[in-house]
Each structure stands twice: as structure tokens, then as C-alpha cells.
Amino acid sequence: MGIYDYTTKNISFIKIWKFLKDEGVKNNKFFLWLNDETLQGVDPYDLNLSPELQLRVQAEVMTNFWYYLREIVKIPESGGFTFFKLSRANLGQMFLMENNIDLIEILPRQNGKTIGAECRYTWVYHYGTINTQMIFSNKQYADSQLNIKRFNDITELLPDYLKGHLNTKNDTNNLAQIACAKNNNRIDAMSTARDIISADKLGRGCTVPIVW
């Protein structure tokens, strides 16, 4: 049946739900949704998680992007990691991305624009699609490569049982391109154009459903 999980340990999601509710927003709790209610209270990082629960978590992750953000994804930081922190800004960002609506997000620096996108694309690449090419572009090629590194750093922190589709022998993984042989997904770092003419041609001819 599914439930809204008001008992999540990710307090940032509870705070945003309460804020939206107090503001009179009717659609105020969709990001708390849980398809498999038996997972309520289950720690996906429990080292003693049974094989059955691991499969249930995997199924939930593949069908529920909000669960992935709320309970799974970890953000590397100095000295360790933090779980994804929901805010009004990245809620809007994630909602639009989940509904395939193009967006331009403007926020001050160091407010999570890049990390929000990274978290979205780790889910898309690993669980949300197959046979898909994505492009990471930026003002400098080095920054495009840095975003691939950040992508890999987030992937590295995922539970091992959620990384069974990755194969170091058959996959490609470097700062220019990452590719998964099992789901046939690929991310390329786009080079920087040197002039207006080459900028106009950059990416032309590519059939790419996702460009960042």
C-alpha cells in the first residue's frame, strides 16, 4: 500500500514537511513516501541486514527516488560524511528533475546546487534508467571532470549490496568518462570550447537525453 514515513531519522525532511504544512501547502509530504512499509525504521547501512531486507531496500531505491535521497545517499565532507539535507531550494530542484522539467537554479555559492544535482544523477545512472548517455559540462573542462569525481565519491559511499551492477573489469571509470556495462549507462565530461564557433558546435549531433 505504501505510507508516509514520519519516523525517518533524516530530520531535514521532517522540517521541510512541517514548514510546507504550516505555510498551507497541500502537497506537503510527497518526499516522505515509502512504497514498502516494512522498511520503516530499517537502517539500510546495518551490517547485519538480512538478504531479504537488502532486496527490499534495493527495490525501494529503484522505484522511489525520494527514499534514496532521504535514507541512502551520503555526501562526503571533511572527516567523514553527512546525509542529504533537504531544503526549500533543493526540494524544488529535485521535484523539477524528477518530473523531467528543464531548470535553471540560482542560489549563492555553497548552498548545495552542485551536490543536489550530483545526488540526482547518481540515482539516475545507477537505478533510474538504462541505455542512457549523460553529459556533464561546465565553464572549464577541469570542472566537468571534478563533477565526475564528486559523482564517484558519492557512489563509493553507497552500501555494497546496492553496487552489485558495477564491474571494475568491464566498466569504464576515469575523469573523462564513466560507463556501466550492465545497464549501458554512460556519463561524459564535455570539453570546453575555445571560441564562439566551437561553442556553437559543442555537443551538436549527440542524442543525449540528459545534459548538465
Secondary structure, DSSP 4 states (H G I P E B T S, - for coil): --EE-TT-S-HHHHHHHHHHHHTT-SS--GGGEES-GGGTT--TT-TT--HHHHHHHHHHHHH-HHHIIIII-EEEETTEEEE----HHHHHHHHHHHTT--------TTSSHHHHHHHHHHHIIIII-SS-EEEE--SSHHHHHHHHHHHHHHHHTS-GGG-TT--TTTSEESSSEEEETTTTEEEEEPPPPSSHHHHHHTTTT---SEE-
